[in-house]
Amino acid sequence: MSIDRSGAAENSAGWSAALPLARRFSGWIDRGLEAAAAVLLAGIVVDVTLMVVARYILGATFAWTEELARVLFLWLIFLGASVGISREAHVAVDSLVAFLPSLYREAVEFLIDVVVAATCVMLLTSSLEMVQLSTSILPALGWPEAWRYAVIPIAAALNLFFLALRSRFGRAWMGAVAVVLGGVIYLVVFATGFFAFEATSLSPSMIMVAVFTILLAGGVPVAFTMISGAYLASWAHDLLPPVAVAHNIGTGVDSFILIAIPLFVFAGIVMNLGGASDSLFRLAGALVGHLTGGLAHVNVLTSYLFGGISGSSVADAAGLSKILVPSMVKEGYGPGFAAALTSASAILPNIVPPSIAMLMYASISNVSVGNLFLAGYLPGVALGLGMVLTAYVISRRRGYGAGKKPASRRELLNSFVGALPALFLTVIIVGGIRGGVFTPTEAGAAAAVYAVFLGIFVYRKLTLRALWRSLTEGALDTASVGFLISAAAPFAWVLIAERMPQQFGAWALGFSRDPLVILLIINVILFLVGLPLELPPAMMILMPVFLPVITQVGIDPIHFGVVVITNMMIGAISPPVGILVFITSSIGNVPVGTVFREVTPFMLVLLAVTLILTYVPAITMLIPRLFGL
């Protein structure tokens, strides 16, 4: 008995013929979205700068500038997130999947595509309804509010388009199959109300956490695990209608203080490409380059100095890996050690102001950004000294970096003068915020404009091509962080709706009312959560749970914020995710396993320093109190 496969063959041939054209079109869309995100970031810089200029030079206030910045920020995040889908660049915990044989790994990747497609279909349908229901007008701009949220269904549709063009199992049409299956899952499971857990003992939070954990372990990108869990939990128990989940996702980044994130990220990239980071590197080399393990100490000091500019650990790890890892290897340091130290020292930009993590914490806890920034300096010094001492011990044992002559006074003076314009940026940021001249977001705009000025007129390395690259990189980095924050919003809402903060508070306070014990419990939880989860979603999920407890036992929220950020940044160099390790490993071309092994001593020392910071709050609070906190 023969089977006629001619129809299937014709369909396959037709798909194969259409696919190159579709992929070329996809490439155009990808580049167009990248350019649009860069233009949106430029628009934010100009808009927030105009706020400052209008107030101090024109003596006027434009009510529409803040509203416009929020609209641009939302569009930047979701258009940039679509580029992340196109380039398979969303953050995921893929450590378990990486150990599978190639055939099984490809099967899991196909299932991941199905889950992401189903999530995007959910987001598309619910956000379309949200846009239709958005009938109000933005008060300052006079625009329909629907224009603001229209980017969410647009991004969801783009995500499905990019997913449909993926190839799995060597078959070009498997991406389309994944999208179709995702649509089927949506129709069967959600549109028909297949899941009805009202009669079961499973609470919405239990369902959500279970879905989140399973999908996270399976390698689904973190943002989509949170969105899927929130949709399923709230929908199954009729806790929140789908349109409200989409609204939570859209409003999750509706905070003016968070708009400082793209501004500081952009400023850091400009300073790196414009030559400022080179001047800081030379200053660090002149100060400590002659010591045993000299380049190792330069590594840590450069991260501390660069942290006062970029506020981004990812930017520090990526930028300094290109400079320091090859330099250290050339001087005889082990490649694994060089990459490990670079990843460990890269935690400092999120401790030393201006810190993007501190901006997120301040937006959740409503504490003063200026005081939080001041609180980061001494903990940054303590963590840096811990890494320097560890590097010294290892370098002395292995014979790294001995015998260099100290820099002369002239060399020290020249390197300091060369770095002074870059160092002054910290004065602008922290002094401007603390002195009431700028809001944190306005300080970010001032930093961005100043960074461009330095790159063009002082260090003279910032070309138009480099400026455009700064905008594109800054926009995509911002979209990655912002999408995680947006995705965490409905996840956190479900926990709050089920009174999880109160339940945790009752349990913790029933266990002990001693602030030291409470801090120990929270530290353990933070470290464990920080191992698989990125800092932005972890902070957005856990802080609403922890903050009421620490307030009740009298722990200062400024001190607590520094402890939280320090603890969770250690997770960024710890397995299984260790995003900073993966960055330095990739750029430095060093096996990940080698870097994780070499980073262990630094991780242990950083944990010890974190315990000291936890139980000696005077270290953190000294500078804020000197300035009258």
MARTI-836916 format. One line per field, with one value per residue (C-alpha): residue number from 1; x, y, z. Coordinates in steps of 0.05 Angstrom, whole numbers. Example, Ala and Ser with C-alpha at 12.3 -4.5 7.8 and 13.67 -1.06 7.14 Angstrom:
% residues 2
resi c(1_2)
u c(246_273)
v c(-90_-21)
w c(156_143)
% end
This chain:
% residues 629
resi c(1_2_3_4_5_6_7_8_9_10_11_12_13_14_15_16_17_18_19_20_21_22_23_24_25_26_27_28_29_30_31_32_33_34_35_36_37_38_39_40_41_42_43_44_45_46_47_48_49_50_51_52_53_54_55_56_57_58_59_60_61_62_63_64_65_66_67_68_69_70_71_72_73_74_75_76_77_78_79_80_81_82_83_84_85_86_87_88_89_90_91_92_93_94_95_96_97_98_99_100_101_102_103_104_105_106_107_108_109_110_111_112_113_114_115_116_117_118_119_120_121_122_123_124_125_126_127_128_129_130_131_132_133_134_135_136_137_138_139_140_141_142_143_144_145_146_147_148_149_150_151_152_153_154_155_156_157_158_159_160_161_162_163_164_165_166_167_168_169_170_171_172_173_174_175_176_177_178_179_180_181_182_183_184_185_186_187_188_189_190_191_192_193_194_195_196_197_198_199_200_201_202_203_204_205_206_207_208_209_210_211_212_213_214_215_216_217_218_219_220_221_222_223_224_225_226_227_228_229_230_231_232_233_234_235_236_237_238_239_240_241_242_243_244_245_246_247_248_249_250_251_252_253_254_255_256_257_258_259_260_261_262_263_264_265_266_267_268_269_270_271_272_273_274_275_276_277_278_279_280_281_282_283_284_285_286_287_288_289_290_291_292_293_294_295_296_297_298_299_300_301_302_303_304_305_306_307_308_309_310_311_312_313_314_315_316_317_318_319_320_321_322_323_324_325_326_327_328_329_330_331_332_333_334_335_336_337_338_339_340_341_342_343_344_345_346_347_348_349_350_351_352_353_354_355_356_357_358_359_360_361_362_363_364_365_366_367_368_369_370_371_372_373_374_375_376_377_378_379_380_381_382_383_384_385_386_387_388_389_390_391_392_393_394_395_396_397_398_399_400_401_402_403_404_405_406_407_408_409_410_411_412_413_414_415_416_417_418_419_420_421_422_423_424_425_426_427_428_429_430_431_432_433_434_435_436_437_438_439_440_441_442_443_444_445_446_447_448_449_450_451_452_453_454_455_456_457_458_459_460_461_462_463_464_465_466_467_468_469_470_471_472_473_474_475_476_477_478_479_480_481_482_483_484_485_486_487_488_489_490_491_492_493_494_495_496_497_498_499_500_501_502_503_504_505_506_507_508_509_510_511_512_513_514_515_516_517_518_519_520_521_522_523_524_525_526_527_528_529_530_531_532_533_534_535_536_537_538_539_540_541_542_543_544_545_546_547_548_549_550_551_552_553_554_555_556_557_558_559_560_561_562_563_564_565_566_567_568_569_570_571_572_573_574_575_576_577_578_579_580_581_582_583_584_585_586_587_588_589_590_591_592_593_594_595_596_597_598_599_600_601_602_603_604_605_606_607_608_609_610_611_612_613_614_615_616_617_618_619_620_621_622_623_624_625_626_627_628_629)
u c(0_30_18_16_61_61_16_61_123_93_75_145_176_131_151_225_219_182_227_289_246_211_277_305_242_252_323_297_245_298_344_285_264_335_337_269_291_354_312_265_324_350_281_282_350_326_259_287_343_290_257_321_335_263_266_335_345_276_244_186_157_129_77_79_154_147_86_122_182_138_106_174_201_144_152_227_220_170_200_269_240_218_290_308_260_289_360_343_374_325_354_340_366_391_443_403_385_458_474_424_446_437_373_338_364_333_267_268_283_223_179_207_185_115_110_135_86_28_48_52_-17_-44_-10_-34_-108_-111_-71_-115_-174_-137_-124_-197_-219_-170_-216_-184_-138_-67_-78_-15_-4_-77_-64_-110_-84_-93_-33_10_-9_-14_59_43_0_46_106_67_51_123_146_100_127_199_183_150_214_257_287_288_309_338_268_253_178_183_178_111_89_110_68_8_15_21_-45_-77_-54_-85_-151_-156_-129_-149_-203_-245_-232_-202_-164_-213_-177_-229_-249_-177_-132_-81_-79_-64_5_20_-1_39_103_97_88_145_193_178_185_247_281_261_298_240_263_252_204_158_158_132_79_55_51_13_-36_-50_-57_-101_-143_-153_-180_-214_-168_-154_-182_-131_-139_-119_-57_-38_-51_-5_49_42_42_99_149_105_152_190_248_258_269_337_358_365_398_452_462_471_519_561_567_585_639_666_666_685_751_733_741_811_830_802_842_906_892_880_944_985_957_962_993_1061_1037_1039_980_980_933_885_882_875_816_779_796_774_708_698_714_674_616_611_595_555_513_509_546_531_562_623_632_625_667_724_727_750_806_827_823_870_916_920_932_987_1020_1020_955_913_855_805_831_828_757_734_762_731_662_669_691_634_585_612_575_509_536_573_527_496_468_412_394_388_340_296_298_281_222_194_210_200_266_311_354_406_413_414_470_510_501_535_604_633_602_633_701_692_674_731_782_757_769_837_861_837_871_935_937_924_973_1029_1018_1018_1071_1025_1045_1107_1166_1136_1162_1115_1089_1127_1094_1088_1055_1007_990_981_936_894_886_867_814_788_734_707_709_671_610_600_598_546_502_506_516_460_411_432_432_362_386_362_314_349_321_343_412_413_399_454_502_484_494_559_584_572_607_668_671_669_706_752_773_755_741_665_648_578_583_602_546_495_524_516_443_429_466_435_365_370_402_346_293_322_319_253_217_237_209_144_137_148_92_32_72_82_9_-15_30_5_-68_-61_-30_37_74_29_36_111_113_70_115_180_158_130_198_236_230_305_327_392_353_305_363_396_331_323_396_390_327_358_420_380_333_391_423_373_339_362_363_306_250_275_274_206_177_209_214_139_142_203_195_136_174_239_198_164_229_263_313_331_306_368_414_369_371_447_446_394_431_498_470_434_493_534_482_504_572_544_521_475_460_518_504_568_609_577_592_665_672_643_683_747_739_748_708_649_667_738_711_661_717_763_709_692_743_718_646_661_698_641_590_632_636_560_549_593_553_489_507_547_499_544_588_531_498_561_563_487_487_546_503_444_400)
v c(0_67_135_197_249_298_348_348_354_413_448_436_462_523_537_528_576_628_621_659_718_716_712_770_810_787_815_882_884_865_921_969_952_962_1030_1048_1030_1072_1132_1123_1124_1187_1216_1201_1234_1297_1298_1293_1342_1390_1384_1408_1463_1489_1493_1524_1565_1581_1586_1544_1475_1432_1386_1339_1321_1269_1238_1233_1201_1147_1132_1129_1084_1033_1031_1023_964_924_938_921_857_836_843_797_744_753_743_691_738_736_714_641_588_539_503_439_439_448_379_343_306_349_313_321_392_411_379_419_483_468_460_525_559_529_557_626_625_607_663_713_692_704_771_789_774_806_868_879_879_927_975_972_987_1045_1103_1157_1212_1225_1290_1328_1304_1299_1232_1172_1126_1069_1096_1085_1011_994_973_911_875_899_868_804_797_811_758_706_727_717_651_625_633_591_525_463_392_417_435_507_501_477_549_556_490_517_580_538_493_554_579_511_511_579_558_491_511_583_603_542_549_480_495_506_501_534_468_446_461_494_569_617_630_556_547_607_587_515_537_587_536_482_528_562_494_476_535_581_654_683_738_689_641_697_720_649_635_699_688_615_628_689_662_593_621_681_723_773_778_770_843_864_819_854_921_902_884_951_992_951_1002_1063_1097_1160_1139_1076_1120_1135_1064_1075_1142_1114_1052_1098_1144_1084_1057_1126_1134_1066_1078_1151_1139_1155_1083_1083_1143_1107_1045_1085_1118_1051_1024_1083_1074_999_968_958_913_837_818_889_880_842_903_948_905_915_989_1003_969_1012_1076_1055_1037_1110_1123_1066_1037_973_909_879_940_935_860_867_930_911_839_865_905_870_796_798_846_801_738_774_791_717_712_650_661_630_674_737_723_703_766_810_778_785_857_873_869_936_981_959_975_1040_1096_1109_1039_1013_962_1019_1056_994_985_1059_1055_996_1019_1095_1111_1170_1153_1204_1171_1102_1124_1152_1086_1047_1077_1043_975_981_995_935_888_915_905_834_819_854_813_749_767_784_717_678_721_712_637_632_686_734_805_818_864_926_995_1043_1101_1166_1228_1257_1194_1194_1267_1259_1198_1234_1296_1253_1216_1278_1296_1225_1224_1290_1254_1222_1291_1313_1252_1243_1316_1337_1287_1299_1374_1375_1401_1339_1282_1214_1212_1282_1264_1207_1255_1302_1243_1223_1293_1302_1234_1253_1320_1285_1234_1286_1346_1320_1249_1257_1184_1187_1184_1186_1111_1100_1145_1105_1041_1069_1084_1015_977_1021_1012_936_929_973_931_868_896_933_872_832_886_889_813_812_862_814_759_805_827_755_745_810_794_729_767_732_791_786_710_713_768_727_667_705_745_682_650_709_784_793_836_796_731_762_788_719_687_738_734_658_667_722_681_619_659_697_633_619_686_753_813_855_803_775_845_862_797_793_864_874_811_830_905_903_853_893_956_921_898_966_951_1013_1006_1041_991_934_957_954_885_860_886_860_791_785_810_752_707_739_704_639_576_558_625_671_720_759_695_677_746_746_673_688_752_725_658_618_555_571_514_541_611_584_544_604_652_608_640_709_688_660_724_767_727_737_812_813_782_836_890_857_856_921_972_1029_1014_1026_1084_1124_1169_1180_1201_1248_1282_1287_1227)
w c(0_-21_9_-34_-1_-59_-23_38_-5_-42_23_50_-14_-12_60_43_-15_27_88_62_43_111_148_108_126_198_197_172_228_279_258_253_324_349_315_343_413_405_381_440_488_455_463_538_545_508_545_615_599_576_645_677_626_631_707_716_652_626_694_669_680_624_653_593_598_654_621_555_588_617_549_515_570_562_486_493_540_498_430_458_489_419_396_454_426_356_381_435_485_543_610_625_673_621_663_667_593_574_603_558_495_432_409_476_484_418_439_504_465_421_483_510_445_454_525_504_445_491_539_481_457_527_529_459_472_541_522_461_507_554_496_476_547_555_540_584_561_585_624_605_534_515_480_485_539_489_450_511_519_446_446_488_437_382_419_432_358_339_388_355_287_309_343_279_240_287_264_308_292_227_203_185_198_270_295_261_294_362_352_330_391_435_407_418_490_500_470_506_574_582_533_552_627_629_693_750_816_859_890_904_962_917_928_871_900_904_831_809_846_821_749_756_787_735_676_705_714_643_614_597_599_668_648_612_671_716_666_654_728_742_685_704_778_774_717_747_813_781_825_771_700_643_623_693_690_625_658_716_666_632_697_728_702_710_758_741_784_741_680_710_692_616_629_675_630_569_608_629_558_531_584_565_490_497_534_606_629_600_643_705_687_682_749_782_751_777_847_858_795_828_885_885_842_816_757_802_848_788_767_833_838_766_780_842_803_742_788_805_732_702_759_719_737_669_634_680_668_593_585_632_609_541_573_637_622_561_598_659_617_579_646_666_707_697_648_698_754_711_688_758_790_736_747_823_821_773_832_857_808_839_909_894_871_822_828_783_837_888_841_838_913_924_877_918_988_979_1013_994_934_957_1025_995_948_1006_1044_988_992_1053_1039_970_1002_1049_992_949_1005_1014_941_942_1001_969_903_941_976_912_872_923_924_848_834_797_783_825_812_779_797_833_791_798_828_758_732_791_780_705_714_767_724_665_706_742_691_694_770_772_744_812_844_794_807_882_898_852_883_955_946_917_849_811_820_809_738_722_750_700_643_669_672_601_573_612_588_516_527_557_501_446_474_530_514_440_427_419_345_317_305_378_401_360_388_458_444_415_470_524_496_492_561_589_554_585_656_645_617_678_724_684_686_761_775_768_802_862_859_868_929_959_943_982_1040_1034_1066_1127_1130_1125_1177_1225_1215_1222_1282_1313_1305_1333_1343_1347_1287_1281_1274_1224_1183_1183_1158_1103_1083_1074_1032_990_976_957_912_882_857_801_795_768_815_783_787_854_885_856_883_951_976_985_1029_1070_1080_1128_1172_1177_1193_1251_1283_1275_1219_1180_1108_1081_1116_1094_1022_1019_1051_1002_941_965_980_914_873_901_867_801_808_837_800_767_733_753_696_709_705_639_611_630_609_540_528_558_521_586_602_649_696_705_721_772_805_809_833_894_941_923_933_1003_1023_996_1036_1099_1086_1074_1143_1174_1138_1161_1235_1238_1208_1230_1169_1121_1159_1176_1115_1111_1184_1173_1121_1168_1151)
% end
